[in-house]
Amino acid sequence: MPRLEPGQPAPDFTLVDQDDRTVSLHDLRGAPAILFFYPAAMTPGCTTEACDFRDSLAPLQAAGYAVVGISRDDPAKLRAFRERDGLTYPLLSDPDHAVHEAYGAWGEKMNYGKLVEGVIRSTVIVDADGVVTHALYNVKATGHVARIRALLGVG
C-alpha cells in the first residue's frame, strides 16, 4: 500500500467507535489529531502503546492534540480494551482494513520470521486542516509515544 507523506491531505473516513458511535476525520477538524494504527486490542505490544498514549494524553491534549486509536477489532472488543486499561480516547473499528489501507498501515510485514499481510503499526499526525504533518510506519510499541512527544515538542 502507498504510504502517506507530509503535506498530503489525510484521507477522510467514517468508522464506528467502542460505543457504536460514528466518528469521521472531518469531525476532528479544527485541532490536530494523532491517529495510531495498532494490530490487536489486548495484546502485549498494543496494550503498552495504548497505555503510553493514555499516560501522555494530558500533555498531548494541552498542546491541542486529539488522540485516536484504530484497529480491526469490533466495538465490543474495543469497549473491553478501554474498560480494562482505562483508555480515555476514542478507539475506532476498521474491520475491513479500508482505512488502514488508505493510510498505508496495511501490507506485507515480517511476523516471527514469516512474511504476512496485516496491520503495520503506524502513526499519522494530521493538522487542524486535515493535512498530514508526520507519517511514521513500522514503529515499535515501546517508547513510540515518547518519540512522538519529542517530535511534536510536547514536554
N, C-alpha and C positions, 0 to 999 in steps of 0.2 A: 504494500500500500504506500502511496506517496505520503511523505511527511510534510507537516506544516512548517512554514518559515516565518520569522518575524516580518511584520508588515502586511501579511496576508489577512483578509477578513476571516474570522473564525466561522466555520460552518454552523448555521443555526440548527437547532434541534428542539424537539419536544419529547420528553421522557416522563415516566412516572416515578415518583419518589417512594420512600419507605412507607408513606401513609396513603399511597394510591392517588396522590395529587399530581397534576401535570406541572412540569417546570420546563421552561424554554430558555434558551440562551438570551433571547431578547428581553425576558423578564429580569435578567441580571444587568441589563444595560444601565449606564449611569454610574457604575462603580466597577473597578477592575475585579476580575474573578480568577481564581486558581482552580483549574479543572484537573483532577488527578484520576487516572485510569488505573485500576488495580485488578488482578486476576480473579480473586475469590474472597468473599467475606468470610471471616472467622478462621482464616488460615494464618500461620505464624507471621509470615512476612507482611501480609496485608494488614494484620492487626497492629503490628509495630508501626507501619506507616500511618494508618488511620489514627492511632492513639497519639502519634507525634503531631499530626495536624490538630487533633483535639487540644493537646497541651500547648500548642502555639497559636490557637485560634484568637485569643485576646489581643496579642500584639499585631497579628495579621489584620484583624478587623479594625483595630485602632489606626492602622495605616490605610484603611479603606478597602481592604480585600475581602471578597466573599470566597468561601471555600466550598467546593462541591466534589464529592466522590462519585465515580461512575464505574459500574461493573456489570457483568452479565447476570448477576443474581436477581431473583424475583423479589418483589417488595416485601414479602413475608420474611425472607432470609435477611434482607437489609434492615427490617424493623428489629429482628432478633439481634443483629450485629450492633445496631445503635443502642439498644437497651443493655446488652451485655457489657459493652465497653464505654457507655456514657458519651456517645458521639453526639455532638450538638450542632452539626451542619447537615445539609441535605445529602442523601445517598440516592443516586438515580439508577434505575434498572434499564439496561440496554441488552435484552435477551438475544436479539438477532445480530448483535455487534455492529449495526449500521453506523452508529455514532463513533464507535471505536475506529471503524474503517475510515470514516470521513476525517478523523483527527490523526490518522497514521498510527493508532495504538493497537492495531491488529495485524498480524503477519507471521512470518516464519521466525522461529526463535529456537535456541537450544534449551532443552529441558532434560536435566540429568543425562547429558551426553547424546540425546536424540534430537533430531530436527523435527519440530512440531509446528503446527499453526495454532496461534492463540493470542491471548492478550499480551501486549508488550507494555510493561509497566512504564507509564509516561505521565508527564505533567505539562499542561499547556496553560500559559498565563495570558489572559485576554484583557485589554484595556477597557475603559468605560464606554468606548465606541464600538466594541466588538472586534478589535484588531489584535492579532497575535503579537505579543511582545517577546515571549520566550516559548520555545517548544523543546522539551527535554525528553529524550527517549532512552529506553533500556536503563532506567535509573535503578539504583539499589534501594530497597525499602529502608534499611538502617542508615540514618544520617541524611537522608534526602531532604527532609523538611528544614533542617539546619542549613543546608546548602541553598535552599530556596530563600530562606530568610536573609542569608548573606547576599545573595544575588539581588534581592529587592531592597537591601539596606534597612531591613526591619530588625531592630535590636531585640 
